[in-house]
């Protein structure tokens, strides 16, 4: 539980940045590619050193939770930390897809992650224990990230197909003057 919470707290940085991208991108859709590039660079500046630290210092990070966590969960923390690289890519895809109204793509990402994770956890938890569950999580998000990577590459090169958002055409509210 503790290694998962540590990694999820780290991964929430990517979700929060993705949410900011959605808000800013919705107000300036013509600049979404430039904003997404900026976010991707910032993701790289965070995810690479953060993942490296979690992998290298896993026993030290878990030490405040006791020696049992250090001995039993360091490998779990390392496996989950490796997934942060893939998680960042998925968070970026989801954010850009939201701005462009690609709800089906987002649904597919979530719909594919679930059976991969559950199937992997069932298959790997028996022989590998909790490390098997961590490996299933890593594998599921790695496969999904690899599946969305070609779309992200096309998006950044300016060749990704984008769905057109339909904006409602409500008339501007009338102003009432008070005398």
C-alpha positions as CSV (number, residue, x, y, z in Angstrom):
1,X,0.0,0.0,0.0
2,X,2.7,2.5,1.0
3,X,4.8,2.1,-2.2
4,X,1.6,2.5,-4.3
5,X,0.6,5.7,-2.4
6,X,4.1,7.2,-2.8
7,X,4.1,6.6,-6.6
8,X,0.5,7.7,-7.1
9,X,1.3,11.0,-5.2
10,X,4.2,11.5,-7.6
11,X,2.0,10.7,-10.6
12,X,-0.7,13.2,-9.5
13,X,1.8,15.9,-10.6
14,X,1.2,14.7,-14.2
15,X,-2.6,14.6,-13.7
16,X,-2.6,18.1,-12.2
17,X,-0.5,19.5,-15.0
18,X,-2.7,17.7,-17.5
19,X,-5.8,19.3,-16.0
20,X,-4.1,22.7,-16.3
21,X,-3.4,21.9,-20.0
22,X,-7.1,21.1,-20.5
23,X,-8.2,24.4,-18.9
24,X,-5.7,26.5,-20.8
25,X,-6.1,24.5,-24.0
26,X,-9.9,24.9,-23.9
27,X,-9.5,28.7,-23.9
28,X,-6.8,28.7,-26.6
29,X,-7.2,25.6,-28.8
30,X,-5.0,27.1,-31.5
31,X,-2.1,27.0,-29.0
32,X,-2.7,23.5,-27.7
33,X,0.3,22.0,-29.5
34,X,2.7,24.6,-28.1
35,X,1.3,24.3,-24.6
36,X,1.5,20.4,-24.8
37,X,5.1,20.6,-25.9
38,X,5.9,22.8,-22.9
39,X,4.2,20.4,-20.6
40,X,5.9,17.4,-22.2
41,X,9.3,19.0,-21.6
42,X,8.4,19.7,-18.0
43,X,7.2,16.2,-17.5
44,X,10.6,14.9,-18.7
45,X,12.3,17.2,-16.2
46,X,10.2,15.8,-13.4
47,X,9.7,12.1,-14.3
48,X,13.3,11.2,-15.2
49,X,14.9,12.4,-12.0
50,X,11.9,11.5,-9.8
51,X,11.8,8.0,-11.1
52,X,15.6,7.6,-10.8
53,X,15.5,8.8,-7.1
54,X,12.6,6.4,-6.3
55,X,14.4,3.5,-7.8
56,X,17.8,4.3,-6.3
57,X,16.6,5.3,-2.9
58,X,13.6,2.9,-2.4
59,X,14.9,1.5,0.9
60,X,15.6,5.0,2.3
61,X,12.2,6.2,1.2
62,X,10.5,3.3,2.9
63,X,12.6,3.4,6.0
64,X,10.2,5.6,8.0
65,X,7.6,2.9,7.6
66,X,9.8,0.2,9.2
67,X,12.3,-2.4,8.3
68,X,9.5,-4.8,7.1
69,X,8.6,-2.3,4.4
70,X,12.2,-1.8,3.4
71,X,12.7,-5.6,3.0
72,X,9.3,-6.5,1.6
73,X,8.4,-3.4,-0.5
74,X,11.6,-1.9,-2.0
75,X,11.2,-3.9,-5.2
76,X,7.5,-3.0,-5.4
77,X,8.3,0.7,-5.1
78,X,11.0,0.4,-7.8
79,X,8.5,-1.4,-10.2
80,X,5.8,1.1,-9.6
81,X,8.2,4.0,-10.0
82,X,9.2,2.7,-13.4
83,X,5.6,3.0,-14.4
84,X,5.7,6.8,-13.8
85,X,7.3,7.3,-17.2
86,X,4.4,5.6,-18.9
87,X,1.9,7.2,-16.6
88,X,3.1,10.7,-17.6
89,X,2.6,9.8,-21.3
90,X,-0.9,8.6,-20.7
91,X,-1.7,11.7,-18.6
92,X,-0.5,13.9,-21.5
93,X,-2.5,11.9,-24.0
94,X,-5.7,12.2,-21.9
95,X,-5.3,15.9,-21.5
96,X,-4.8,16.6,-25.2
97,X,-7.6,14.2,-26.0
98,X,-10.0,16.1,-23.6
99,X,-9.2,19.4,-25.3
100,X,-10.0,17.9,-28.7
101,X,-13.1,16.1,-27.6
102,X,-11.6,12.6,-28.1
103,X,-13.7,11.0,-25.4
104,X,-13.7,7.6,-27.2
105,X,-9.9,7.6,-27.0
106,X,-10.0,8.3,-23.3
107,X,-12.6,5.6,-22.8
108,X,-10.4,3.1,-24.7
109,X,-7.4,4.0,-22.6
110,X,-9.3,3.3,-19.4
111,X,-11.1,0.2,-20.8
112,X,-7.8,-1.4,-21.9
113,X,-5.9,-0.7,-18.7
114,X,-8.5,-2.4,-16.5
115,X,-8.5,-5.9,-18.0
116,X,-4.7,-5.8,-18.5
117,X,-4.1,-4.9,-14.9
118,X,-6.7,-7.4,-13.5
119,X,-5.5,-10.2,-15.7
120,X,-1.9,-9.5,-15.0
121,X,-2.5,-9.3,-11.3
122,X,-4.4,-12.6,-11.2
123,X,-1.7,-14.3,-13.3
124,X,1.4,-12.9,-11.6
125,X,0.3,-12.5,-8.0
126,X,0.4,-16.3,-7.4
127,X,4.0,-16.9,-8.4
128,X,5.4,-13.4,-7.6
129,X,3.3,-12.2,-4.8
130,X,2.9,-8.4,-4.4
131,X,5.8,-7.9,-6.9
132,X,3.6,-9.6,-9.4
133,X,0.8,-7.1,-8.8
134,X,3.3,-4.2,-9.2
135,X,4.6,-5.8,-12.4
136,X,1.0,-6.2,-13.7
137,X,0.4,-2.4,-13.0
138,X,3.7,-1.5,-14.8
139,X,2.9,-3.8,-17.7
140,X,-0.7,-2.5,-18.2
141,X,0.3,1.2,-18.2
142,X,3.4,0.5,-20.3
143,X,1.2,-1.3,-23.0
144,X,-1.4,1.5,-23.0
145,X,1.3,4.2,-23.2
146,X,2.9,2.4,-26.1
147,X,-0.5,2.2,-27.8
148,X,-1.1,6.0,-27.5
149,X,2.5,7.0,-28.3
150,X,2.1,6.9,-32.1
151,X,-0.9,9.3,-31.8
152,X,1.1,11.6,-29.5
153,X,4.0,11.6,-32.0
154,X,1.6,12.5,-34.8
155,X,0.1,15.2,-32.7
156,X,3.4,16.8,-31.9
157,X,4.4,16.6,-35.6
158,X,1.1,18.3,-36.5
159,X,-0.4,15.3,-38.2
160,X,-2.7,13.7,-35.6
161,X,-6.4,13.5,-36.6
162,X,-8.4,15.7,-34.3
163,X,-12.1,15.6,-33.6
164,X,-13.8,18.8,-34.0
165,X,-15.4,20.2,-30.8
166,X,-18.9,21.4,-31.1
167,X,-19.5,24.6,-29.2
168,X,-23.0,25.6,-28.3
169,X,-24.1,28.8,-30.1
170,X,-25.9,30.5,-27.2
171,X,-26.6,34.1,-27.7
172,X,-24.7,36.5,-25.4
173,X,-26.7,37.4,-22.3
174,X,-28.5,40.7,-22.6
175,X,-27.4,43.5,-20.3
176,X,-30.0,45.3,-18.3
177,X,-29.3,48.9,-17.5
178,X,-30.6,50.2,-14.2
179,X,-31.5,53.8,-14.0
